Amino acid sequence: MAVSGAPLLCPLLLAVCWLLAAGTAAGAKILPPPSNLNYSFIHICTLNWTWNPPENVSSNCNLEYSSDIVSDGAPEDRREWSKSRFRVTNARLNEETRLRVRSECKNDNTSEPSPWVETSLPPKGIPGTGAVDLSCVWHNLEYMACTWRAGENASSDTNYTLFYWFDGLENPKKCSNSSVDQGIFGCIFSFTFPKVSSTYPAISILIRDDSEEIRPVCASKNPTTLVKPATPRQLTLSKTNDRIHVRWSESENFPKSCLRYEVKWHNLDTDQIILVSFHY
């Protein structure tokens, strides 16, 4: 009997194993997703995404949320995990900005992450009308000068306006000192921080037109990468025996450790230019 029943034993064991595996998979509960995913503008180019927690989640669940910024249908490498029910991101007004979020029980093998939920901020205006090639320079920590060109589909009477904001500024400010020269738009505005600041916040820049047909453009700039010191002043030369002494005024806007000076010496006899670089 044992020999004749052997052929039935293996299929029977496989069926039992399959049922156990299916039961284990079925026992892994899929979390419910967050709800009411929405966004609001904090400032001109900053979005605050918010959502409500999922319902009927076990108290044993160490609940966290993972979120992605999605661009061109693919998530960027900026996934975040947080217990908070919000995420702050830069706005991309010249293209669609999408955020997706889901619930997860961290360190829990008995549950699966929830399905993704997402919402998006669609762009406004006609494609190709937004400002392009934005470039900004922070001159001597005193004022910032920005330039840009019109979008290829923008009409000739497009009147771009630049607005800026940074953390510590109560409301966004409008740059009124604007100009246009041979198709290059420009605007200059005072831009200073307290001298006691050890770090500088990013500056948000918005360029738009009053017409709804012109697509607005947002940019976030790190001001420390835009700095251009002023030329040293009060340059004096003196000669003692065979030595030449060069002196110049010290910048009042920069700590001494921040600047490096270069001295160019032109020897008329040998027609050489020697460049000397050193910290003050």
Order of alpha helices (4+ residues) and beta strands (2+ residues): alpha-beta-beta-beta-beta-beta-beta-beta-beta-beta-beta-beta-beta-beta-beta-beta-beta-beta-beta-beta-beta-beta-beta-beta
